[in-house]
Amino acid sequence: MDGQPCIRRLPITVREVYENLAFRGATEESVLQKYPGLEPEDLAAVHVYIQAEIKSRTHDEHTGRPILPKDQLKHGGFYKGRCRSATVCR
């Protein structure tokens, strides 16, 4: 699957299942019906995998800027984001 992480050697990527659940508003039951080879435990594993992937990032994949943990942010500091509006730490 082009180097994408798959679920139990099925031709189903973790990303497509996560996108269905998180961004398209699909329920777990509808995802299980859409992909008949999946089991409920697979959906829990998808959530765990994605959380670990997000927590392990050190730099933004689009801008290359470092991702700072909350304890390193300074009150009143100016942090530029991806969009036109910037963020001030509070």
N, C-alpha and C positions, 0 to 999 in steps of 0.2 A: 504494500500500500504506500509506495513512495517514501518509505522511512517514517511514516506516521505510526504512533503507537496504536495497536489494535487490541480488541477485546478477545481473549482466549482463542487466538489464531483464527477468528472469524473475519470475514472481509468487511468489518465494521470498525471505523476508527473511533477513538475516544473523543476526538474533537467533534465529530458529527453528532454523536449522542449528547454531548454536553451542550452543543449549540441548540439542539432541539429542546432540551430541558430548560436552559437558562435564557435563551434569547427568543425563541419562538413560542414560548409559553405552553409547550406540550406537557401533558401529565405523564407520570411514570407508566401508567397503564397504556396510554396511547403509544409511547415509545416501545414498550414491550410488544404491542401488537404490530407496530411498523417493522420491527426487527425480531422475527420469531425465534431466532437462536439465542436471544438474550434471556437472562434470568434476573430476578430482583437483586441478587447479590452483585451482579455486574454493574448495576446503576450506582450502588453504594461505592464500589471500587472506582468508578468514573469520578465521583465527587472527591474521593480521597486523592486520586492521582492529580486532578486539576488543582486542588488546594496546595499540594506539595510542589507542583510546578510553579504556581504563582509565588509561593513563599521563597522559592529558591532563586528567583530572578534578582540580579544585581544591577542591571541596566535596562532602561526602556528600549524595547526592540525597535522603535521607530526613530527616536531621537538620539539614542546612545548615551543619554544622560544617566548618571547613577541614581538608583532608587534609594532614598534615605529612609531609615527606620524612624518611627515617630519620636523616639527619644533623642534623635539628632536634629530634629527640627527646632528652630529658634522662634520664639514669639515675635511677631512683627516682621519676620523674614519674608523676603519676596521670592517665590518659587514659580518659575515660568512653566506653564503646562503645554500640552500639545495643541490646544485650541487657541483662539485669539485672546480669550480672557485669561489672565494670570491668576494665581492663587496667593493669598497672604496667609501665613500660618497663624492660627489662633488657638 
